[in-house]
Structure formats: structure tokens, C-alpha cells
């Protein structure tokens, strides 16, 4: 029986109003400073901030960018802009001059809201220097101004207007801006709602940037269900797991660096469960390595690691379920959410049957409505209107999706295509390796060679290419897939969502 498609109000603001009417006194948000906000308080705060912004000239259609951390005030601002019907373009805090200039130029930003300073970086200076050339106003403040909600115009109507612009780095050098409507970002919650069925008793810490599209989707999950979000401004591997445990986390996310921190915290804590209410960990943002499901289940308790998969252009397309088998949790990213169609297309352009690998293509309610750069639209959808994800994968007869790599993350060695992810999966099983990325580098003899960039496990001081080759052969990896170059690093570079930054590694290790 297919999952039922959740029925949302026509606007994001309507979702907030609906939840506030249903459970006004339920705590929606908490932070590390001990502050908390109920649903009714969240609605009221958003209206007051909306009135303050309206007094400064912000209204329906005003283009507002914001570069802010994961905090209560940030999500209040998101709601305030939704109340006004403004066009908002969130910017992840780690981005700097080149990316922020590009985004604000392409988004035609009229107002950029940021903090004066955060974590030792002068965001006001960054915004001001860019504003001089691009031509937008800057509002750098630690406290958003408020006003009288009675001065507000009516909330936005039900028309599905594009007013969310989220940026993804994609596989190109410049960020790609994907347009969304209220219905499409709300639909990004559907897979979680259908597969994980969270309730008002669930507590989900958010340690990733809420400026990522996952932020608005997880807020939608909380607004539909009453689930509590615990906000972490800056994840600290030693401190944050204990804070999350104190707040009674029932689900933890979301990628390998976070999972490693939870495991280390539990081992340091001793035999008593650090997360006694834990139902499971939910992965997203990057594929989970082999073995992590069993390790989490054995060490932390709960169901283990439940996968999910999505893109900025198509948020949270699939999710696992607490009813999945261990094999399904370990090897897949769950099944697609309600109302979503998925195609598997081979490199020859032909549809592949269940169980065969190909590019995964999606069509459904959370699909984006075009790029900010219209020149990118022509190649975004196929002839049937499916979004070309660029992800390679397999859809099992049960509907479960396994991500096997990226169409562009193929190493071509002696004219043979080798998926970097297959080698990474094998190396993740080596006891001396804590994290790994495999990249293709130019090679005068073979065209390309596989280079393994490795972070050693705690207590390990050395690892040789010979040891890696022996490990790969023991796992049955074909000879041509064994890495021919090894680089040891302190940390494998990942972005704020846990994805490996392979372009930076290719540039670093490319032969001169």
C-alpha cells in the first residue's frame, strides 16, 4: 500500500498558524543556552519580527538573503519572512566572499541580514564590502527589531509563488540556486512523516546549518507533528553529544563525523546508555559508510542508522523506516516518499529494471521550480520531466534505494569505468582507517588512477599502499580498482552537511 501524501496548508505561514492553534503550549525549539520557545510563542515572535522588518521596507517579493547560524532567532526570521511573503535566500555561514558575492548578485538581493560577528569571523565586514559592489542593504544585528503585528498586511495567498532560493555547490565551481515554493519545501517533510512517523514525544537535535534546505524541511516536520528541535549553533565533537543527551534526543543525525562523535562520547561515558531515549540515527547529506549501522546499533542502542537521500533541488526524496530490516538499514537510503516517482536510467539512456544500476531521476511534489540561472534549466529535466539527480544507484524490488556513486565521480582507468564509492566502501572496512575519500587523478599510462585520501583511526600511526592493496584483494575487489596512490591527512575535508569536498582534494593532489 503506497504511503499517504500528507495534506499541508497552502502556505508555510499557514503551517505555523495551524500548529500553533492545535498545540500552542508544546515546546517547538530549544537551544544550548537553555532558551525554549513554544509553538504559540514562535508564531507570535515571528509576527513581531515581521512587523519590525515591514517597518524597514520588507514586504511581499522583497529579496532577502540571510547568513546566520542554527539558532532560534534564525528560525524566527525564516518564519517572519514567510509571513511577509518575502523571497528569502539563506546562505550557509561557512561561505565567504566569492560565494556570497555570487549568490547575492544572482539572487538580486535587496537586504542581507547577518550577525556582526560569529565564531571569530566578521560577517558585518564581509556583507558591507560585498554590498558596496552588488548594491544591497545590510542589517547586521544580534537582536532582530520588532514591531506591532497589527500593522502587518494580510499574509500571502495560496498561489504557489517561488519565494525560496536555496543554493547548492553541485559539481560546478559556482553555486547553483534552486527555486522553491511553499508547497515544495513543505513536501520535503513528507518522506520523514511517512517513513519515520515522528510524534510530539520525539526530540531531534539539529546540528547542521538551518540555512541548508534541510533546515526548512525539518522545521516543517516539527510543525506537522509537534516534534521538538534542539538547535546546536556549532557542533563540538566533545561537548555537543552530551548536550543532546541531556535534552533527551530520540533521533540523531546526520553524517559520518557526527556519528563518530556520538560513538566516542558513548565509549567515554561507560556502559550506561548515554542516549537512553534513542530510537535511531538518521543519516543524510552524504552516503553512510559500510559497518556504521551495526556499530551504532551495538554501541548506542536503538534501531541503528536509518538512511535518507535528497538534493537541494529535490529535498528528502527517500527515507528508511524503523520497520526496515538491518540489511535494508545498512545498505540503502530507504524508499522514496509519498507521491514521488523514480526512474533508473542507464548510461545508454534506457530505463533499467529493478536491481540494475543507473542514474536516479525523480519527479514529485518537492521538485524545484527551476534554477536562478535559467541556462542550467535545459539539462535539469529529462524528456519525461524527471529531475536528473546525477546520482548513480539501484532500486531494489522492495523500492529501497542504494546510492552507488555520482555520474561524474567515475574513475576511467584503461577505458574502464570505476565507481569511486565502491573503493571507498571497501576501505571504510579497514580497521586502520577512520575516514576516506577516493579521487581520480590524471595518469599518463592509464588515463586516470585511483588515489585514496585517508584519515587514520585513533592510535594508528602508519598505513602503506601495500596494506591497502592486500585488504582490497581480500575483499575481492578487482585488481584495476585497487588504489595506486595513498595520501594520509589529519581530516578528510567535508562540508557542513558531511559531504566530502572532492574538488579541493583533486586540486591539492593533481600532478603538476
Secondary structure, 3 states (H helix, E strand, C coil): CCCCCCCCCCCHHHHHHHHHHHCCCCEEEEECCCCEEEHHHHHHHHHHHHHHHHHCCCCCCCEEEEECCCCHHHHHHHHHHHHHCCEEEECCCCCCHHHHHHHHHHCCCCEEEECCCECCECHHHHHHHHHHHHCCEEEECCCCCCCCHHHCCCCCCCCCCEEEEEEECCCCCCCEEEEEEHHHHHHCCHHHHHHCCCCCCCEEEECCCCCCHHHHHHHHHHHHHCCEEEECCCCCCCCHHHHHHHCCCCEECCCHHHHHHHHHHHHHHCCCCCCCCCCEEECCCCCCCCCHHHHHHHHHCCCCEECEEEECCEEEEEECCCCCCHHHHHHCCCEECCCCEEEEECCCCCECCCCCEEEEEEECCCECCCECCHHHHHHCECCCCCEEEEEEEEECCCCEEEEEEECCCEEEECCEEEEHHHHHHHHHCCCCEEEEEEEEEEECCCEEEEEEEEEECCCCCCCCHHHHHHHHHHCCCCHHHCCCEEEECCCCCECCCCCECHHHHHHHHCCC
